[in-house]
């Protein structure tokens, strides 16, 4: 009886400690801080609206460029105070024709085309030098700005002189989700929408309040021009150029990096699992690369703590999680009751669902101006039940990103999920062939 009790205690203790410490407790703390922050917010109205430059790197942007530019023209901000630089990043389509047509139709917008060397970092660096005005906003060409986005960014900068750089909130365009014909992909895209709202409004929201922001969103990042020109600019030797820029501002300039929680930018949902796989690998690899570049720099204690915390949470704890996942199979061989193992998994799954539900309620507060988005999320609330499974899949994609980061050269497009699966299958097939050859040889002796 005593041995059984000890066995049960050890089982539940080890089984629950990793997810509870890493995800649940830290997640609830983040949610509480962000919730308190919401009720402490002050409205930031300003009279002076300075000049702003928007940088948009282009690469095969023919289909999305017009809608992106249209969202800029429709901004609740004086058009005369906005300059847009389209930076050709090796595009091979008809984006230039779209630019010419839009420029002709909108003479009130200062719109410029710039040719640059291939590579997003090089394109952005060229844009930084040519930018005018007090603030610089970088956005991707495959998204659209909310009509109040530029004004909200400027208001927060003007009201908080200690903030050197900001990231806006990137959301998945729910209108495009409904155009997806395949149900399974549509469910993944809805999970992606819920994931983005949590990641920005709760995850980065907490980092903003605690001044622990590790990376700006490449799709929508904002800088004080005088600050960004004091950095070493974007690094073209890493996939995490945005993370590298964030690290420079925090480490070298001792500046604060924050979230502009009411400036929104809508991007397309993921096309397929291959695209999701490449994207998450790139993000994970970028983190590892930038962390290695700054590992020996230690003048800023606050930055060191942020770097350590991020590496421990996002990388070091990956392997205990990995062991935790496969421990279920091992426990079966240890004669643990199947009921107990299945029950533990169900309980943990529901705890993660509860955590996501709390996040859902909090994010709805911050999205109160976006009625369409809230209505869509309310309609598809059941997506919360799928989020733990979705994150489980993404987790393995992140692990692949960490493993692949040991390769010498980084590439924007790594192997897709389909290609990776093929490589693994081929390697496994070769191992099995060798196994059967050895087996046949032994049997024939």
N, C-alpha and C positions, 0 to 999 in steps of 0.2 A: 504493500500500500504506500509506504513511505517513498520507495523507489519510483513508483508510478507518479506520485505527486511531484517529485523532483524533476522527473522526465518531462511532465507537462509544463512545469514552470520554466524549465530551460527552453523547451520548444517555443512557447508563446513569447518568452523574453527575447530570444534571438530573432524569431520570425518577425516580431513587430518593431524592434528597436530601430532598424534602418529606415523603413518608411515613415515611422512616427517622427524621428528626429530630423531626417533630411527633408521630408515633404510636408507632412501634416502640421507639425508644430510650427515650423518656420513659415509655412503657408498661412496659417491662422494669424500669426503675429503680423505678417505683411498685410493681410486683409484688414486687421484692426487698425493699423497705422494709417492705411489709405482711407479707411472709413472716417476716422477722426479728422484726417486732412481735408476731406470733402466738406465737412461742416465748418472748418476753420477758414475756408477760402474767402478771399475778398475780391470784389469786382474791380477789374483794372481798366478804367477808362482813361484815355489820354487825349489831349488836344493836338499835339504835334505828331504828324505821321511822316517819318523820315523816308528817304529813298532806299529801296530794297532791290537787290539783284537775285534773280532765280537762275540757278545753273541746272541745265538738263543735258546730261550726256546721252548721246544717241548711238544705238546699235540695233539695226533692223527694227526701226520704230515706225515704219510707214503706217501700220494699221492703228496705232494708238496715239500718235503724236497730235493729231487734230483735236481729239477729245481732251487731251492733257492741256493744250494751249487754250482751248475754249474755257476750261475751268479757271484759268488764270485771268482771262478777260472778264469773267463774271465775278471776280473777287470783290468783296465789300471793302475795297481799298482804292484810293485814287490811282487810276491807270497811269497817270503822268509820273507817279512816283515809283513805278515798277519798270525794271529792265530785265529782259529775258535773254540769256545766252544759250543757244543750242550748240552743243559741242560735238562735232562729228567724231565718233569713237570707232571709225572703221566700218561705218554702215555700208551695206551693199544693196539697199533697196531704193525706193523712190521717196525717201523722207525729205530730200531737198525740194522736191516738187510740192510736197505738202507745206513745207516752210514758205515757199514763194507764194503759193495760193493764199495761205493764211495771212501773210504779211500784206498782201494786196487788199484783202477783205477787212483787215483791222489796222488801218494806218495810225490809230491812236496808241497802239502798243509798240514800245521800243523793243524790237525783236531782231536779234543778230544771229548769224550763222558763222561758226568758227570751225576750221579743220584742225584736227589734232592727231598726235601719234596714237597708235592702237593701244588700248588699255584704259580702263575707267579712271584709275588714279592719275594717269598723265593728262587725261581730258579734263578732270576736275581741277588739277593744278593750273592748267592754262586758264581756265575760267576764273579761278581765284584772283589771278593777277589782273585780269581784264574787268573784273567786277567793279561796279560803282555803288555809292551809297554807304549807309551805316551798317546794314545787315546783309548777310548772304544766306540764301536758302537753297539747299540741294534737293532735288526731287528726281525720281525716275520717270522716264517718258511713258511707261506703261500704266500710269495711274492718274487719278484726278483729285484735285484739291477741293475740299469743302469750301463753300463760298466765304466763310469767315476765317479761314486758316491763316492767311498772311497777317490780317489785323490782330488775331489772337497772339501770334508769335511776337509781333512788334510790341504789343501791349505788355506782354510778360517781360520782355527784354527791358523796356523803358521803365517798368516798375520795380525791377530787380537788377540793380547795377552789379551785383556780385555774381550773376549768372553769365558765364562766358560762352556757353554753347547749349543747345537744346535739341531734343528729338521730339517730333510730333507723334501723334497716335496713328499708326497704320492699321487700317481695317480692310477686311475682304469685302469686295463689292457684292452684296447679297443679290442684286439684280442679275448678275452674271451666273450666280449659282443655279438659279432656276432655269437658265438656258441650257444647262448640262443635261443631256438625254439619259446617260447611264446612271441608274439609281445608286449603285455602290460608290461611284465617284462623287455624286452629289452629297452623299452622307459624309464622305471624307472632307469635302469642301466646307460643309457646315461645321464639322469639327474644327477645321482650320479657322473659321470665323470666330468661334467661341474661344479657341486657343489664343488668337491674336488679341481679343479684347482683354483676356486675363493677363497675357504677357505684358501688354503695354500699360493698362490702367491699374493693375494690381502689382505685377512684377516690377516694371520700370517706375511705376508710381511710388512704390516703397523705396526703391533705390534713389529716387529724386528727393523724397522727404528725408532720407537718412544720409544723403550725399555720398552714395556708394555706386553711382552709375558707372558701369563697366564699358558699355558701348552705345553709341548713337545708332539709330536706324539708318542704314544707307539709303533707304527709299525716301526718307524725309528728315533731313537734319539741317540745323540752323546755327549760324555763328555770328558773332560780332566781327566785322571785317578787320578791325585793327588787331584783334586777338589772333585770328587764324593766320594772319600774315607773319606773326611772330613765331609760329611753329615751323617744323621742317616740312610742312605740307604733307600731302598724301604719299604713303609709301607704296610703290608699285611692285614690291617684291613679296607682298603678302596678300592673301585672299581677304584678310580682315582689315582693309584700309580704313574703314570707319572706326573700328576698334582701336587701331593704331593712332588715329587722330585724337580720339577720346583720351587715350593714355597720355599723349603729349600734353594736352591741355591740363590734365590733372597733375601730371608729374612735373613737367618743366615750368608751366605757368601758374601752378597752384590754383587753378580756376575751378569754379563750380559748374557741373554739368547737370542739367535738369530735364524734366519732362514737361512739355506744354500740353496739359491734359485735355484742353478743349480745342486743339488744332488737329483736324482730321485729314487723312489722305487715304483714298480708296485704291486698292490694287486688285488685279485679277486673281481669282482663285487658281489653285494649282491645276494644271492640265491632266496630269497622271501621276502615278506613284514614282515613275522614273524621275520626273521633275522635282518632286518632293524629296526624293533620295539625294539628288545632286545638291539641292538647296541646303538641306540640313547638314550634309557632309561639309559643304563649303563654310557654313557658319561655324561649325565645330572646329574645323581645321584652322580657320582664321583666328579663333580664340587661342588655340595652342601656339600658333606661330607668333602672335603678338606677345603673348605671355613669355615666350622664350626670348624675345627681343628685349624685354624690360626686366628680365629676371635678376640682372646684376645691378640695376639702378635702385638706389634706396634712400634718396634724399628726402622724399615725401612719405612720411609715416602713414598718412591717411591713404595714399595711393597703394602703398605696400599691403595694407590691410585689405583693401578692396581686391587687389590681385590675388592675395592668398585665399580669401573667402571664395572668390569665383572659381579658382582652380580646385579648391577642395570640394566645393559643392557640385560643380559641373564636370569635373574630371576625376579627382581622386575617389569620390564616392561612386563613380560609375562601376568600378570593379566589385566592391561589396554588393552593389545592386545586382550586378551580373551573377555573382555567386548566389545571392538570395533567390534569384529567379530559378536557377537550375537546381537549387537545394531541394525543391519539391520532388524531383525525380529521385534524388539521393535518399530522401526521407522514406520513400516507398520501400527501398531496399533495406532500410533500417527497421522495417516492420511497423512503422507508424500507421495507425488506422487511416484508411483512405478517407473516411468520413471527416476525420480531424483535419486532414490536409485540405480537402475541398472546402470545408467550413471556414478554415482560416483564410483561404483565398477569397471566398465570397464576402467575408467580413471586411477584409482589406479593400476589396473592390468597392464596396458600398461606402467605406470611409473616404475613399478618393472621390466618389460621386458626391458625397456630402460637402467635401472641400470645394469642389467645382460649383456646387449649388450656391454656397456662400459667396464665392467670387462672382457668380452670375448676378446675384442681388446687388452687390457693390458696384459692378460695372454699369448696371442699369442706371444708377444715380448719375454717373459721369456722362452717360449717353442720353440724358434727358432731352436734349435739343434735337436729337436724331430720331424722331418718332418712327420713321420707316424702318430703321435698323432695330429699334426696340421691338416693334410689332413683329418683325420677322423672327427675332430671337425668341419672343414669347410664343409664337406659333410653332416653332420647332424646339421647344424646351427639352424634349426628350433626347436631344443631342447630348445633353449632359451625361446621360447614361452610357454613351459611347466613348466619352472622352478618355477614361482610363485605358481602354483598349487602343484607342488612337495613339495615346502617349507611349504605350508599350511598344507599338510599331516604330514610332519616331525614336524611341530610346535606342533601338538596335541600329538605326540609321546614324545616330550620333556616335555610337561605339565604332562603327565603320569609319566615321570621320576621324576619330582619334587614332585608330590603327593606321589609316592611310596618311596621316600627318607625318609619319616617319619617312615618307618618300622625300627625295631631295628637292624636286621641283613642284611648285604649286601650279594648278591649272584651274581656270574658272569653271570649266565643265569637266568633271571627273567621270569615272565610269558610272553608268546608270544602274538602277537596281536590276534590270533585266540582264545587263552585261555582267554585273558582279555575280549574279546567280549562275550565269553560264560558266564563268571562270571557276567558281566553287564546285559546280557539278563536274566539270572536266577534271579538276584536280582530285576530287573525291573518286571519280571513275578510275583515274590512273592508280590511286592508292588501292582501290578494290581489286583492280586487275593484278597488281603486284601481290596482294594478299592471296588471291586465288591461285596464282602461279606457284607461290611458296607452298600453299596447302596441297596442290596437286603433286608437287615435287616430293613433299614429305610422305604423302599417301602412296606414292609409287616406289618409295625406297624399300 
